[in-house]
Amino acid sequence: MADNATQRQRRTDTATPRMRLGASGERLAAGWLEARGHTIVGANWRCAYGEVDLIAERAGELIFVEVKTRRGEALGAPEEAVTAANRRKLIATAQTYLMERGAEDRSFRIDVIAVQLTPAGRLVEIRHYPAAVGLEE
């Protein structure tokens, strides 16, 4: 079975420019989280409700991470792209992940990471929003 990095590489080999941008943002976000003491335990996990970009763990807490990436500022800030519909799907996806693993009682949260790039693709800033998606939504 291929590891997450190999799976991501395969996807980017045949991906559209938009998919490559998203994969690039996810790699940057994963590295940013790891540099701050998080362990990445999964990526691009899918179920019937949707997909979660990254699954991390830190101090016993499971962290589901939605990564939004933008080049330039023409479309607004990346974090502005997290809609109410996205939030509902993220909650359902996280709950399904936990249920499938028999871990419904496990402590978790849903974060958003915004990756801002220049129009040429150079990193400008990474912004982290812990617990950005509330479970009561």
C-alpha positions in Angstrom: 0.0 0.0 0.0 1.4 3.4 -0.9 2.0 6.0 1.7 0.2 9.4 1.8 3.0 11.2 0.0 3.1 8.7 -2.8 -0.7 8.9 -3.2 -0.6 12.7 -3.3 2.1 12.6 -5.9 0.1 10.2 -8.1 -2.9 12.6 -7.9 -0.8 15.6 -8.8 0.7 13.8 -11.9 -2.6 13.9 -13.7 -4.3 16.7 -11.8 -5.8 20.0 -13.1 -4.0 23.2 -12.2 -6.7 23.8 -9.5 -6.0 20.3 -8.0 -2.2 20.9 -8.1 -2.7 24.2 -6.3 -4.8 22.5 -3.6 -2.3 19.7 -3.2 0.5 22.2 -2.9 -1.4 24.1 -0.2 -2.0 20.8 1.7 1.7 20.0 1.6 2.6 23.4 2.9 0.0 23.2 5.6 1.1 19.7 6.7 4.7 20.9 7.0 3.6 23.9 8.9 1.6 21.7 11.4 4.5 19.3 11.8 6.9 22.1 12.5 4.6 23.1 15.4 4.4 19.6 17.0 1.5 18.0 15.2 1.7 14.5 13.7 -0.1 14.0 10.4 -2.0 10.8 10.6 -4.0 11.1 7.4 -4.7 13.1 4.3 -7.5 13.4 1.8 -9.8 11.0 3.7 -13.1 10.6 2.0 -16.5 9.2 2.8 -20.0 9.7 1.5 -20.3 13.2 3.2 -17.1 14.6 1.8 -13.4 14.9 2.2 -11.1 16.2 4.9 -7.7 17.5 3.7 -5.5 16.6 6.6 -6.0 14.7 9.9 -3.4 15.6 12.5 -2.9 14.7 16.2 -1.4 16.7 19.0 -1.5 16.1 22.7 -4.0 13.3 22.3 -6.5 15.5 20.4 -7.5 14.6 16.8 -7.5 17.6 14.5 -9.4 17.6 11.2 -8.0 20.3 8.9 -9.6 22.0 6.0 -6.9 23.7 3.8 -7.8 26.6 1.5 -5.2 27.9 -0.9 -5.3 31.0 -3.1 -2.8 32.6 -5.5 -3.1 36.3 -5.3 -6.0 38.2 -3.8 -8.4 38.5 -6.8 -10.8 35.8 -5.3 -10.4 37.0 -1.7 -8.8 35.4 1.3 -8.6 31.6 1.2 -10.5 31.2 4.5 -13.4 33.1 3.1 -14.1 30.0 0.9 -15.2 28.0 3.9 -19.0 28.1 3.4 -21.8 26.9 5.7 -22.2 23.9 3.4 -18.5 23.2 3.7 -18.7 23.3 7.5 -21.6 20.9 7.6 -19.8 18.5 5.4 -16.7 18.7 7.5 -18.6 18.0 10.6 -20.3 14.9 9.1 -17.1 13.7 7.6 -15.2 14.0 10.9 -18.0 12.2 12.8 -18.0 9.4 10.2 -14.2 9.0 10.5 -14.5 8.7 14.3 -17.5 6.3 14.0 -15.7 4.0 11.6 -12.8 3.7 14.0 -15.0 3.3 17.1 -13.6 6.5 18.5 -16.8 8.6 18.9 -15.8 9.7 22.4 -12.3 10.9 21.3 -11.5 14.6 21.7 -11.3 16.4 18.3 -11.7 19.7 16.6 -12.0 21.0 13.1 -9.4 23.7 12.1 -9.0 25.8 8.9 -5.6 26.6 7.5 -5.4 29.4 4.9 -2.4 29.3 2.5 -1.8 32.6 0.7 0.5 32.5 -2.3 1.6 35.1 -4.7 0.2 34.9 -8.3 3.5 33.2 -9.2 3.0 30.6 -6.5 5.4 31.8 -3.8 4.3 31.4 -0.2 3.1 34.7 1.4 1.5 33.5 4.6 -0.1 30.6 6.4 -2.9 31.4 8.8 -4.2 28.8 11.2 -7.7 29.0 12.7 -8.0 26.4 15.5 -11.5 25.1 16.1 -12.8 27.3 13.3 -15.7 24.9 12.6 -18.0 24.5 15.6 -19.8 21.2 16.1 -23.1 23.0 16.9 -23.3 24.4 13.3 
